């Protein structure tokens, strides 16, 4: 009889259930930090909003910072995949300008997406006043993204499209940093035309002599 019941009612898929819970926790954490700020976001609040016990969260993460940073990594990966990009690489089509413009246009889409913008601003603001969180934000979220630009610029150097004496880590700031500043300080509109122009200005100075 037990075997017959097992065949009729298979055991629940705990892997699928865990993934649903993880996704709910990501969504809850990002929503809460956007609504109430980092300081007022708590593990208890995230758990309640996600419909899970707080011990479920502590089983996977040691702090709310860990939850939020992982949620942001996941959000970035989803955005890249939705744009048809590989999350951990900038496409190399052989046309450096086109590749940079495409990835920056995808960044513009992300920055203008309210699902990303509000929690990102909250976390960035807290990172300014909290050195520990700021360093973790840079190390876990920002630096891996900047490394993608370094890799693409180095490939362009190998192809002869960028001067060999150029430091890729400094060069990428010619188009990444102005965009970040404009977004953070509301100094101007965030548009494709703007980022395309940043690339054109930057590459004009980077082209071989």
Helices and strands as residue ranges (DSSP letters): H 2-8, H 14-36, H 43-50, H 54-60, H 64-82, H 96-111, H 114-129, H 131-137, I 138-142, H 143-158, H 168-171, H 173-185, H 192-206
